Every structure is written in structure tokens, then in C-alpha cells.
Amino acid sequence: MRYKLLFLGAFIGISSIKAQILTKEDSLAAGIISRNTATVISGYGSVKYKYDVNRKLAEANVDRVILFVGHKFNNKISFFSEIEVEDAKVAGGEAGGEIALEQAFIKFNLTKNAYLSAGLFIPRIGIINENHLPTTFNGNDRPFVERFIIPATWREIGLGLFGSTNKIPGLNYSIGLVNGLNSEEFQSGRGIRDGRYEGRDANASALAVTGSLLYYIKNFRIQASAYYGGSAGLSDLDSDTLKLSNGPFGTPVLFYEANVQYTNKGFSFKGLFTSVQIADAEKINNAYGNNIPETIMGYYAEVGFNLLSLSKKTEKNLTVFARYENLDMNNKLSPNGIVDKSKNSAYFVGGISFLPIKGVIVKADYVLQQTGAQNPNLLGTTDPNFKKEKGFFSLGVGYSF
């Protein structure tokens, strides 16, 4: 959830790293609602027009609309929930859209510096996973590294402890225990993304632990996080048949990332590096034919400048930005893996973001995608219309309240 970082003091990308309450959800999370009991409604969403320069085709889409409903039972216990409609399609509609729960958990305030989340919650991993309001990132699309390597928005069922320490001002921590992944759904070019359960019939025979350290110092926000968990919650019989190790941490996935953000006088920078390690990729490929690698790596860096920052008479924000992303989806192949360089991508993203008021954003950007060549030995996967370089122009609006 984006609010965990927000009330700790971060507003990322197109504003300053100062504590800001952007939505009513943030107010509930920060504990600044004065009433003993209260029900809170909040939300966010975005709409986008996208033009494919190569194909000379355009499309318009409601990317997502999210409704938040929360309730404060007392000063110690609150409930948080978000329902998301993606691609303007509800359950039973065409492939590609969904209606889903993005969070549903109880928050228990243990002390003034620590709280426990129990239910379907979002672990602190990467930048976008918690901070995904369209008004807090540049570009119409979320960073591709945090979609296809870090599978944001990544939520699972479990327990999470979040807190800070007075001994080291600015240092925050988190640790969580959640259900694991489903290795049968891992895909070449999409990594572990489709192996998430996201609260639906999650196999809790496989478990995972997550942890993070987050540090604020002056104009910097520095974070490192890690995930280790099983991905084969199988019975002994199925495990023997598929030759996959089972148990809570059987067929393990190790994931880690580190990111840094800096803002000062209208200038902003963010950088992130991440890697996924799938030690039993060879066994998974034998069992399911996924053609997944042992290692996936990616990184991105973004710079931006608010052109209106020199004026003290306006709170409007007009940021120009540029971002480079690199996704190495075949960093280390398994012994039975087949290289598919078309799954590797580099993205050059540039554009402008305008906030006329807090809670509303207008975006324009251009994305240049470059990939490797197709492998003709991968039967059934070659595309006669494939191009190694693609361009996309997008216009969009977003909101949060």
C-alpha cells in the first residue's frame, strides 16, 4: 500500500520528499482522524490514449479505477480494503480485464512506532508496489521493470510487521510472512508475475518471508528489500511425479531489490536495481515446459525537473522527465533453457507531467522499446510482424482523492 511510505514521509517522483497526506486513506493510515470511529471512502484511477507508431493504430483504455473503503474501529484497530477494476472490464468479461481485491486487511497499532497488518496486504518491495497512485509517478505506464520483474502490484495473504526506531531517526523496517508462489504459472518474458495468487485460492503449503529497510536522510530515500519463498505447494505424490521439492520453502524463489530517490529544488532522481533467482528453473521447465531462466535482472534510472519550482506563487507542478529501463529476462539460462532475446527489452521513456491541483494529473509521454531478435528454434512463438524497435505515444489523465 502506498500509504505506508507516504505517512512516513515520502512523496515520490514529481514532488518533494516531505510528509504529505494525499488521500483520506493516508489520513486513516497515519492515525490523524480525530473521531473515535470513522468510515473512510477514497480512490484513484487513470485513463489513457495510446498510439502505436509502427502499426499506426491507436487505442483508448480505462487502465484502472480503484475504490477504497476503510473503517476506524478505535485508535488501535482499523480496516483497509481496495477493489480494483482494470481495463474497464469486470469478472466474466473478455480476457485482459479483471475486478480484483488489491487489499483487505486489519491494521493493529502495537505501539506508536509499530503496527501489524493481517490479511491481504502489499509487502514493501520496490517503489511502485506501495506507491502506485497515478499522481505519484511520471509516465502513463508504471515502470516496466516494476511490472515484469517486480510484479507490482504484488499482494498476498499473511502477516506484516512495519515500524521505525527512535535510535536511528529516519530508519524504518518491515518483515512479513505470506503465502508462496505457483511455479506452474511462471512464464518466459514475464518471470514470476503470473505465479502470484493475489488472495485467490492461495496455496499456503508454500510460504515466503519478506523484509525491508527504508532510510530517510535529508533529501534522500534509500531502500533495500528481499523475498524468499517456496513455489511448489504440492502433495508428496505430486512432488515425486513432477520431481519438484515441496514443503514451505520447496522450489525456492529468491528476490531482492535496492532503490534510491532524491529530490531537491525541483530536481528529482530515482534509480532501482532488482534480481530474481530461481534455483530450480531446470526442474520447473522439465515439469511444466515454462522455459524460465535461473536469473532475471533489471534496473532503471529516471531524472525529472519541475519547471514551475522556481515560482513560489504556485503549487502547480509541471515536470519534464526521462527514464531508461533495462530488462534482462534471460540473464542466466537453466541447462535446459532456450535463449529468447526477444524477451529482453530496453525502454527509453520521456515526457511531461502536469498537476494543476493536488489529486489530478495530466500526462504525455513517448516510449521507445528495443528488444533482441526472435529465436526461430522456439516453435510457435515467432511473429511475422515482429519488430526489434517499437514506438508508442500516450496521453492520459489520473486522479486520487
KEKE-679695 format. One line per field, with one value per residue (C-alpha): residue number from 0; chain; y, z negated, x; residue in three letters. Coordinates in Angstrom, 2 decimals, padded with zeros to 5 digits. Layout:
i <- [NUM,...]
ch <- [A,...]
y <- [Y,...]
z <- [Z,...]
x <- [X,...]
aa <- [ALA,...]
***
This chain:
i <- [0,1,2,3,4,5,6,7,8,9,10,11,12,13,14,15,16,17,18,19,20,21,22,23,24,25,26,27,28,29,30,31,32,33,34,35,36,37,38,39,40,41,42,43,44,45,46,47,48,49,50,51,52,53,54,55,56,57,58,59,60,61,62,63,64,65,66,67,68,69,70,71,72,73,74,75,76,77,78,79,80,81,82,83,84,85,86,87,88,89,90,91,92,93,94,95,96,97,98,99,100,101,102,103,104,105,106,107,108,109,110,111,112,113,114,115,116,117,118,119,120,121,122,123,124,125,126,127,128,129,130,131,132,133,134,135,136,137,138,139,140,141,142,143,144,145,146,147,148,149,150,151,152,153,154,155,156,157,158,159,160,161,162,163,164,165,166,167,168,169,170,171,172,173,174,175,176,177,178,179,180,181,182,183,184,185,186,187,188,189,190,191,192,193,194,195,196,197,198,199,200,201,202,203,204,205,206,207,208,209,210,211,212,213,214,215,216,217,218,219,220,221,222,223,224,225,226,227,228,229,230,231,232,233,234,235,236,237,238,239,240,241,242,243,244,245,246,247,248,249,250,251,252,253,254,255,256,257,258,259,260,261,262,263,264,265,266,267,268,269,270,271,272,273,274,275,276,277,278,279,280,281,282,283,284,285,286,287,288,289,290,291,292,293,294,295,296,297,298,299,300,301,302,303,304,305,306,307,308,309,310,311,312,313,314,315,316,317,318,319,320,321,322,323,324,325,326,327,328,329,330,331,332,333,334,335,336,337,338,339,340,341,342,343,344,345,346,347,348,349,350,351,352,353,354,355,356,357,358,359,360,361,362,363,364,365,366,367,368,369,370,371,372,373,374,375,376,377,378,379,380,381,382,383,384,385,386,387,388,389,390,391,392,393,394,395,396,397,398,399,400]
ch <- [A,A,A,A,A,A,A,A,A,A,A,A,A,A,A,A,A,A,A,A,A,A,A,A,A,A,A,A,A,A,A,A,A,A,A,A,A,A,A,A,A,A,A,A,A,A,A,A,A,A,A,A,A,A,A,A,A,A,A,A,A,A,A,A,A,A,A,A,A,A,A,A,A,A,A,A,A,A,A,A,A,A,A,A,A,A,A,A,A,A,A,A,A,A,A,A,A,A,A,A,A,A,A,A,A,A,A,A,A,A,A,A,A,A,A,A,A,A,A,A,A,A,A,A,A,A,A,A,A,A,A,A,A,A,A,A,A,A,A,A,A,A,A,A,A,A,A,A,A,A,A,A,A,A,A,A,A,A,A,A,A,A,A,A,A,A,A,A,A,A,A,A,A,A,A,A,A,A,A,A,A,A,A,A,A,A,A,A,A,A,A,A,A,A,A,A,A,A,A,A,A,A,A,A,A,A,A,A,A,A,A,A,A,A,A,A,A,A,A,A,A,A,A,A,A,A,A,A,A,A,A,A,A,A,A,A,A,A,A,A,A,A,A,A,A,A,A,A,A,A,A,A,A,A,A,A,A,A,A,A,A,A,A,A,A,A,A,A,A,A,A,A,A,A,A,A,A,A,A,A,A,A,A,A,A,A,A,A,A,A,A,A,A,A,A,A,A,A,A,A,A,A,A,A,A,A,A,A,A,A,A,A,A,A,A,A,A,A,A,A,A,A,A,A,A,A,A,A,A,A,A,A,A,A,A,A,A,A,A,A,A,A,A,A,A,A,A,A,A,A,A,A,A,A,A,A,A,A,A,A,A,A,A,A,A,A,A,A,A,A,A,A,A,A,A,A,A,A,A,A,A,A,A,A,A,A,A,A,A,A,A,A,A,A,A,A,A,A,A,A,A]
y <- [000.00,003.35,004.99,003.23,005.24,008.38,008.88,008.03,010.95,010.30,011.73,010.30,011.49,014.68,016.45,016.83,014.19,015.73,014.21,014.64,013.25,012.76,010.85,010.00,006.53,008.17,010.03,006.78,005.07,007.95,007.96,011.63,011.10,012.54,010.68,007.51,005.63,006.61,005.12,006.43,006.37,007.12,006.07,006.64,005.80,006.60,006.77,006.61,007.17,005.24,005.46,002.67,004.47,001.33,-000.10,003.34,002.24,003.93,002.70,004.29,002.50,002.94,001.43,001.13,002.53,001.75,002.32,002.33,001.69,001.73,001.85,003.01,000.86,002.68,004.20,000.76,-001.16,-000.19,-001.99,-001.29,-002.52,-001.67,-003.02,-002.58,-002.67,-002.97,-002.25,-001.30,-004.98,-006.89,-010.58,-012.59,-010.08,-010.56,-011.63,-008.84,-007.11,-008.01,-007.00,-007.84,-007.08,-005.08,-005.20,-006.39,-006.40,-005.36,-002.96,-003.27,-000.40,-002.12,000.94,004.49,003.19,-000.21,-001.84,-005.25,-005.94,-009.16,-010.28,-009.46,-006.77,-005.40,-006.06,-003.25,-004.23,-001.73,001.74,001.31,-001.62,000.63,003.99,003.44,006.40,007.81,011.22,009.99,008.65,010.01,008.45,006.89,003.39,002.24,001.44,-001.78,-003.22,-002.98,-004.76,-007.66,-008.32,-006.85,-007.92,-004.81,-004.55,-007.63,-008.59,-011.85,-013.16,-013.14,-011.05,-007.99,-006.02,-002.41,000.05,002.58,003.08,006.14,005.04,005.76,008.63,008.06,004.25,002.12,-001.64,-004.31,-008.09,-010.35,-013.94,-014.64,-017.49,-018.52,-018.54,-021.02,-022.05,-023.74,-020.25,-018.76,-017.63,-016.77,-012.98,-012.43,-014.05,-014.80,-012.34,-014.90,-017.06,-014.64,-015.78,-012.26,-013.61,-016.07,-019.71,-019.22,-022.39,-021.82,-025.03,-022.90,-019.90,-016.85,-014.31,-010.70,-007.91,-004.35,-001.48,002.05,005.08,008.78,011.18,014.80,014.72,011.00,007.98,004.72,001.25,-002.40,-005.35,-009.11,-012.04,-015.77,-018.33,-021.65,-022.05,-025.70,-026.29,-029.88,-033.13,-035.73,-037.74,-034.77,-033.67,-037.10,-037.22,-033.76,-034.11,-030.78,-030.18,-029.35,-028.11,-024.49,-023.32,-026.01,-025.00,-021.62,-018.16,-015.51,-011.94,-008.74,-005.08,-001.78,001.72,005.32,008.53,012.14,015.41,018.97,022.34,020.89,018.26,014.58,011.32,007.70,004.54,000.88,-002.46,-005.87,-009.56,-012.79,-016.10,-019.37,-022.10,-024.99,-023.46,-026.63,-028.82,-026.38,-026.41,-030.21,-030.30,-027.58,-026.57,-022.91,-022.11,-019.85,-018.80,-019.23,-015.49,-012.38,-008.90,-005.35,-001.74,001.77,005.37,008.48,012.20,014.98,018.70,020.73,023.77,025.64,025.06,028.47,030.18,030.49,031.70,028.37,024.84,023.56,021.10,020.81,018.15,017.07,013.68,011.00,007.35,004.45,000.85,-002.42,-005.84,-008.87,-011.71,-014.31,-013.24,-016.83,-019.71,-023.08,-026.05,-026.93,-023.33,-021.89,-018.32,-015.91,-012.49,-011.03,-011.12,-008.78,-005.12,-001.65,001.26,004.95,006.98,010.74,013.10,015.66,015.54,018.40,018.66,021.63,020.79,018.14,014.92,015.48,014.81,015.12,013.14,012.91,010.60,008.74,005.19,003.67,-000.08,-002.07,-005.86,-008.65,-010.88,-013.74,-017.29,-019.36,-022.54,-021.65,-023.26,-021.49,-018.30,-016.39,-013.42,-012.36,-008.79,-008.71,-005.57,-005.08,-001.39,-000.04,003.42,004.47,007.92,008.25,010.89,010.32,011.67,010.35,011.22,010.37,011.56]
z <- [000.00,000.99,-002.26,-004.42,-002.82,-002.43,-006.09,-006.92,-004.80,-001.08,001.92,004.81,008.27,009.04,005.71,002.63,000.05,-002.73,-004.69,-002.76,-003.20,000.32,-000.30,-003.04,-003.09,-004.03,-006.85,-008.20,-007.92,-009.60,-012.51,-012.18,-012.03,-015.34,-015.65,-017.73,-014.94,-011.27,-007.84,-005.03,-001.25,001.12,004.54,007.62,011.31,014.77,018.40,021.36,025.13,026.79,030.38,031.83,034.17,036.07,036.66,036.98,034.70,031.62,028.63,025.63,022.33,018.73,017.16,013.70,011.27,007.58,004.70,001.16,-001.85,-005.32,-008.84,-012.10,-014.95,-017.57,-017.94,-017.85,-015.12,-011.56,-008.41,-004.89,-001.57,002.13,005.04,008.47,011.89,014.51,018.24,017.58,017.57,014.74,013.92,016.77,019.39,022.12,021.35,020.16,017.69,014.14,010.98,008.01,004.39,004.08,000.30,-002.56,-005.96,-009.58,-010.92,-014.58,-016.13,-018.55,-019.69,-018.42,-016.20,-015.04,-013.58,-012.33,-009.09,-008.91,-005.74,-002.09,-002.12,000.06,-001.17,-000.96,002.23,004.77,005.35,007.25,005.23,002.36,004.15,007.23,007.24,010.80,009.28,007.75,010.79,014.19,017.42,018.25,017.68,014.47,014.87,016.86,014.50,011.74,013.84,015.37,012.83,009.63,010.25,008.88,007.55,005.57,002.71,000.83,-002.32,-005.56,-008.40,-008.12,-010.83,-009.97,-012.18,-012.86,-015.54,-017.63,-017.98,-014.30,-013.13,-009.63,-009.67,-009.02,-008.76,-007.71,-007.90,-006.67,-006.31,-003.31,-001.09,001.59,005.40,008.03,010.26,012.75,013.88,014.32,017.93,020.20,020.55,017.60,014.87,011.67,012.33,013.24,010.29,007.81,006.05,005.10,002.45,004.67,003.52,002.44,001.78,-001.72,-001.74,-000.20,-002.30,-001.88,-004.10,-003.11,-004.71,-004.05,-005.42,-004.46,-005.40,-005.03,-005.27,-004.13,-000.54,-000.07,-000.40,-000.36,-000.47,-000.20,-000.33,000.15,000.63,000.18,000.61,001.95,005.26,005.22,002.59,003.76,002.13,001.70,004.60,006.99,005.85,006.64,010.00,011.10,009.38,007.60,003.97,001.85,-001.71,-002.88,-001.06,001.59,005.18,003.82,005.36,004.09,004.98,003.93,004.90,003.89,004.81,004.10,004.63,004.33,004.66,004.18,005.53,008.32,009.36,008.85,009.38,008.80,009.51,008.89,009.35,008.91,009.47,009.29,008.62,009.47,008.45,009.62,013.01,014.79,012.76,013.27,017.03,017.04,015.09,016.89,020.04,018.94,020.43,017.49,016.64,013.38,013.09,014.19,013.71,014.34,013.48,014.31,013.71,014.04,013.81,013.74,013.17,012.14,014.42,012.01,008.97,009.35,008.70,005.07,006.05,007.31,006.00,009.53,010.85,014.45,014.58,017.61,017.20,018.89,017.86,019.08,018.24,018.92,018.52,018.89,018.79,019.83,017.57,016.70,018.52,016.92,018.51,020.42,021.21,024.72,025.22,026.34,026.75,027.92,024.24,023.30,023.57,023.19,022.78,023.34,021.83,021.94,021.31,019.15,016.11,015.08,011.76,011.91,008.38,005.83,006.81,010.59,013.17,016.95,018.68,022.11,022.95,025.69,025.19,027.42,026.88,028.19,027.98,029.11,032.12,032.15,031.91,034.83,032.84,030.49,032.49,032.43,030.89,033.91,035.11,038.80,037.73,035.08,034.91,032.72,032.25,031.38,030.54,028.54,027.81,024.92,023.41,020.13,017.01,013.48,010.12,006.43,003.56]
x <- [000.00,001.29,000.20,002.78,005.55,003.52,002.78,006.38,007.43,007.70,006.01,007.94,008.94,007.12,007.14,009.31,010.22,008.21,005.38,002.17,-001.30,-002.62,-005.86,-008.32,-006.76,-003.46,-005.21,-006.60,-003.21,-001.41,-003.84,-004.78,-008.56,-009.72,-013.02,-013.02,-014.79,-014.98,-015.66,-013.46,-014.00,-011.15,-009.87,-007.75,-007.68,-006.35,-007.44,-005.06,-004.87,-002.03,-000.76,001.40,003.80,004.84,001.39,-000.21,-003.03,-004.47,-006.42,-008.10,-008.44,-009.57,-006.46,-007.92,-010.46,-009.97,-012.37,-011.02,-013.24,-011.75,-013.04,-011.52,-012.86,-010.81,-007.35,-005.75,-007.60,-008.58,-009.74,-008.41,-009.80,-009.43,-011.44,-009.86,-011.50,-008.76,-009.19,-012.84,-013.81,-015.40,-015.35,-016.83,-015.69,-013.11,-009.57,-007.32,-009.59,-010.42,-012.14,-009.99,-009.18,-006.00,-006.01,-008.21,-006.56,-006.84,-004.20,-003.30,-001.34,001.05,002.99,003.40,006.24,004.96,001.87,000.78,-001.13,-003.16,-004.94,-004.36,-001.68,001.13,004.69,007.23,009.08,010.40,008.97,005.72,004.37,003.36,003.42,001.30,-001.08,-001.03,-000.30,002.98,004.86,005.81,004.60,001.25,002.63,004.22,007.93,008.30,010.92,008.32,005.72,007.60,010.37,008.91,005.31,003.60,001.02,002.14,-000.13,-000.52,-002.22,-000.29,001.08,003.30,005.08,006.00,007.79,010.52,013.14,013.92,017.54,018.22,015.97,014.65,015.12,012.05,011.72,009.25,009.06,006.30,005.15,002.87,001.76,004.26,004.10,002.91,005.83,003.50,002.43,005.91,006.42,009.30,009.41,007.05,009.09,007.20,004.36,001.71,002.71,001.13,-002.05,-003.24,-005.61,-007.48,-007.41,-003.81,-001.85,-000.49,001.53,004.27,005.29,007.50,009.24,009.83,011.78,012.89,014.95,013.93,016.01,015.26,018.18,017.96,016.65,017.27,015.03,017.03,015.52,016.55,014.16,014.20,011.83,012.44,009.71,008.54,006.75,005.56,002.92,002.46,001.47,004.21,002.77,002.66,006.10,007.57,005.79,006.98,010.36,009.96,010.85,007.80,007.36,007.01,010.16,010.46,011.37,012.51,012.47,014.89,014.13,015.89,015.98,017.52,016.42,017.32,015.39,016.45,014.56,015.75,014.60,012.50,015.04,014.20,016.04,015.16,017.09,016.31,018.08,016.45,017.09,015.08,016.87,015.05,017.50,015.26,014.43,015.64,013.28,010.38,010.98,011.00,007.76,005.79,007.71,007.93,011.37,012.18,015.76,017.63,018.26,016.36,017.81,016.66,017.25,016.06,017.04,014.88,015.56,012.99,012.68,009.65,009.65,007.39,009.60,011.26,007.95,006.91,003.45,002.11,001.70,001.16,003.70,004.98,007.68,009.67,011.34,013.40,013.76,015.88,014.95,016.71,015.07,017.35,014.82,017.47,020.32,021.28,019.60,018.92,020.74,017.54,016.60,016.37,017.52,014.81,016.37,013.06,012.03,014.89,013.96,015.39,012.96,013.61,010.75,010.41,007.54,005.80,003.52,001.24,-000.60,-002.99,-004.16,-003.27,-005.01,-005.24,-002.53,-002.27,000.48,002.09,004.98,006.80,008.13,010.80,011.12,014.08,014.29,016.57,015.90,013.41,014.71,013.37,014.08,011.22,008.42,005.10,006.48,007.76,005.70,005.91,005.08,007.80,009.96,013.02,012.16,008.72,007.43,004.36,002.92,000.49,-001.79,-003.56,-005.22,-005.14,-006.65,-006.56,-008.70]
aa <- [MET,ARG,TYR,LYS,LEU,LEU,PHE,LEU,GLY,ALA,PHE,ILE,GLY,ILE,SER,SER,ILE,LYS,ALA,GLN,ILE,LEU,THR,LYS,GLU,ASP,SER,LEU,ALA,ALA,GLY,ILE,ILE,SER,ARG,ASN,THR,ALA,THR,VAL,ILE,SER,GLY,TYR,GLY,SER,VAL,LYS,TYR,LYS,TYR,ASP,VAL,ASN,ARG,LYS,LEU,ALA,GLU,ALA,ASN,VAL,ASP,ARG,VAL,ILE,LEU,PHE,VAL,GLY,HIS,LYS,PHE,ASN,ASN,LYS,ILE,SER,PHE,PHE,SER,GLU,ILE,GLU,VAL,GLU,ASP,ALA,LYS,VAL,ALA,GLY,GLY,GLU,ALA,GLY,GLY,GLU,ILE,ALA,LEU,GLU,GLN,ALA,PHE,ILE,LYS,PHE,ASN,LEU,THR,LYS,ASN,ALA,TYR,LEU,SER,ALA,GLY,LEU,PHE,ILE,PRO,ARG,ILE,GLY,ILE,ILE,ASN,GLU,ASN,HIS,LEU,PRO,THR,THR,PHE,ASN,GLY,ASN,ASP,ARG,PRO,PHE,VAL,GLU,ARG,PHE,ILE,ILE,PRO,ALA,THR,TRP,ARG,GLU,ILE,GLY,LEU,GLY,LEU,PHE,GLY,SER,THR,ASN,LYS,ILE,PRO,GLY,LEU,ASN,TYR,SER,ILE,GLY,LEU,VAL,ASN,GLY,LEU,ASN,SER,GLU,GLU,PHE,GLN,SER,GLY,ARG,GLY,ILE,ARG,ASP,GLY,ARG,TYR,GLU,GLY,ARG,ASP,ALA,ASN,ALA,SER,ALA,LEU,ALA,VAL,THR,GLY,SER,LEU,LEU,TYR,TYR,ILE,LYS,ASN,PHE,ARG,ILE,GLN,ALA,SER,ALA,TYR,TYR,GLY,GLY,SER,ALA,GLY,LEU,SER,ASP,LEU,ASP,SER,ASP,THR,LEU,LYS,LEU,SER,ASN,GLY,PRO,PHE,GLY,THR,PRO,VAL,LEU,PHE,TYR,GLU,ALA,ASN,VAL,GLN,TYR,THR,ASN,LYS,GLY,PHE,SER,PHE,LYS,GLY,LEU,PHE,THR,SER,VAL,GLN,ILE,ALA,ASP,ALA,GLU,LYS,ILE,ASN,ASN,ALA,TYR,GLY,ASN,ASN,ILE,PRO,GLU,THR,ILE,MET,GLY,TYR,TYR,ALA,GLU,VAL,GLY,PHE,ASN,LEU,LEU,SER,LEU,SER,LYS,LYS,THR,GLU,LYS,ASN,LEU,THR,VAL,PHE,ALA,ARG,TYR,GLU,ASN,LEU,ASP,MET,ASN,ASN,LYS,LEU,SER,PRO,ASN,GLY,ILE,VAL,ASP,LYS,SER,LYS,ASN,SER,ALA,TYR,PHE,VAL,GLY,GLY,ILE,SER,PHE,LEU,PRO,ILE,LYS,GLY,VAL,ILE,VAL,LYS,ALA,ASP,TYR,VAL,LEU,GLN,GLN,THR,GLY,ALA,GLN,ASN,PRO,ASN,LEU,LEU,GLY,THR,THR,ASP,PRO,ASN,PHE,LYS,LYS,GLU,LYS,GLY,PHE,PHE,SER,LEU,GLY,VAL,GLY,TYR,SER,PHE]
***
